[in-house]
Amino acid sequence: MGRVEGSLVVCGQCGLAHRWQPLPEASQARCTRCDAVLARAHRLSIQGILALTLAAAAAYLIAISFPLMSLSLRGGAETATLPQAIEIAWRDDQQLIAILAGITALLAPAAFIGFRLYVLIPLAAGNKPPGFAWCVRALHQAARWNMVEVFTVGVLLSLVRLAGLAETTPEPGLFALGAMTVLFAAIESAGLKHLWWHVQ
C-alpha cells in the first residue's frame, strides 16, 4: 500500500484493527473498543526531524573521532576513541563484545542516521526518494539494533568503577554519545508512519 490511508493500525491491547487516519496536532487516536491510545500526533515537521537528524550525524562523527574518556595511572595517561576501544576488545580476545559493540554502537547508529537522511532530505524538498518503502523498513530494523543509550550507560558505569583505581576524565566522545542518546529519542518519538504522509 503506497499511502497511510490504505494501512491498518492494530490495537496493542485488544487486537482490533483500525484504518489509519491523519491526526491533527496535539491529538490522539484511541481504540474504539478498549479506548487504548493507538497513536499521538507529533509536533515536529519533516524539517524539524531533519534538523535533529543532522545534529545526530554531527554528534556521531564527534563520538567516533574523539576519545570517550582518559585514564591516568602512575603518571601515564591512556585515551581511546570508540573504534579504538572496539579494536582493543578484539585484540584482548573479547571478540563477541567487540562484534556486539561494533554493531550496536557503530553500524546501527550509522545506518539509522544514513537512512533517515536519505528519506528526509528529499521529503523536505517535496520529493519521494527512490526505494522509499524499503528504506522505511530498513529504518525500523536499524532502530531495533541501535543501542547507543546502553553503550553510554556502560561507559558511565566504567567511569564510576574506575574512579577508585585511577583518575578518569570524560572526553568529548562521551558527551557526544550522550547527545546522540537524547537526539535519537527525540527522532524516534515521531515514529515512521508520519513519513508516509509526505510521499507524493
Secondary structure, DSSP 4 states (H G I P E B T S, - for coil): --SGGG-EEE-TTT--EEE-----TT-EEE-TTT--EEEE-----HHHHHHHHHHHHHHHHHHHHS-SEEEEETTEEEEE-HHHHHHHHHHTT-HHHHHHHIIIIIIHHHHHHHHHHHHHHHHHTT-PPTTHHHHHHHHHHHHHH--HHHHHHHHHHHHHHHTTTSEEEE-HHHHHHHHHHHHHHHHHTTTTHHHHTT--
